[in-house]
Amino acid sequence: MALVWITTVISIISIGFCLMSVKLLYRYINRYRFDESKYTLLFGFMRLRYIAAIYIIVSVLFGIISTIFIFDITL
């Protein structure tokens, strides 16, 4: 059962780090704003908000799935 709590705490820390880094990223982008064009987008079509949203979704899903997986293994 301790493994479940350790995994949950690590997942919460990971999600917190994710949110903090996205906040700092957007603060930096707002400070040094420049116009987006097809040359500044990742692969020519991915905007920064898409990448940030994918990062947040993957971090949250990984935290939830890993906690459920560890919980299932220990019981």
C-alpha positions as CSV (number, residue, x, y, z in Angstrom):
1,M,0.0,0.0,0.0
2,A,3.0,2.3,0.6
3,L,3.8,2.0,-3.1
4,V,0.4,3.4,-4.0
5,W,1.0,6.4,-1.8
6,I,4.5,7.0,-3.2
7,T,3.2,6.8,-6.8
8,T,0.4,9.1,-6.0
9,V,2.7,11.7,-4.4
10,I,5.2,11.5,-7.3
11,S,2.3,11.9,-9.7
12,I,1.0,15.0,-7.9
13,I,4.5,16.5,-7.9
14,S,4.8,15.7,-11.6
15,I,1.5,17.4,-12.4
16,G,2.5,20.4,-10.2
17,F,5.8,20.7,-12.1
18,C,4.0,20.5,-15.4
19,L,1.6,23.3,-14.5
20,M,4.4,25.5,-13.1
21,S,6.5,25.0,-16.3
22,V,3.5,25.9,-18.5
23,K,2.9,29.0,-16.4
24,L,6.5,30.1,-16.7
25,L,6.4,29.3,-20.5
26,Y,3.4,31.5,-21.1
27,R,4.9,34.3,-18.9
28,Y,8.0,34.2,-21.0
29,I,6.0,34.1,-24.3
30,N,3.9,37.1,-23.2
31,R,7.0,39.1,-22.3
32,Y,8.8,38.5,-25.6
33,R,5.9,38.2,-28.0
34,F,6.5,37.9,-31.7
35,D,4.1,37.2,-34.6
36,E,3.5,33.6,-35.5
37,S,4.0,32.5,-39.0
38,K,4.4,29.2,-40.8
39,Y,8.1,29.4,-40.1
40,T,7.7,29.7,-36.3
41,L,5.2,26.8,-35.9
42,L,6.4,23.3,-35.0
43,F,6.1,21.2,-38.2
44,G,4.5,24.2,-39.8
45,F,1.1,23.8,-38.1
46,M,1.4,23.1,-34.3
47,R,0.9,26.2,-32.2
48,L,2.4,26.6,-28.7
49,R,-1.0,26.1,-27.0
50,Y,-1.4,22.7,-28.7
51,I,1.9,21.6,-27.4
52,A,1.2,22.9,-23.9
53,A,-2.2,21.2,-23.9
54,I,-0.7,17.9,-25.0
55,Y,1.9,18.2,-22.3
56,I,-0.7,18.8,-19.6
57,I,-3.0,16.0,-20.8
58,V,-0.2,13.5,-21.0
59,S,1.1,14.4,-17.5
60,V,-2.3,14.1,-15.9
61,L,-3.1,10.8,-17.7
62,F,0.2,9.3,-16.8
63,G,-0.3,10.2,-13.2
64,I,-3.8,8.7,-13.1
65,I,-3.0,5.6,-15.1
66,S,0.2,4.8,-13.1
67,T,-1.6,5.2,-9.8
68,I,-4.4,2.9,-10.9
69,F,-1.8,0.4,-12.3
70,I,0.2,0.3,-9.1
71,F,-3.0,0.1,-7.0
72,D,-4.2,-2.8,-9.1
73,I,-0.9,-4.6,-8.8
74,T,-0.7,-4.3,-5.0
75,L,-4.2,-5.5,-4.3
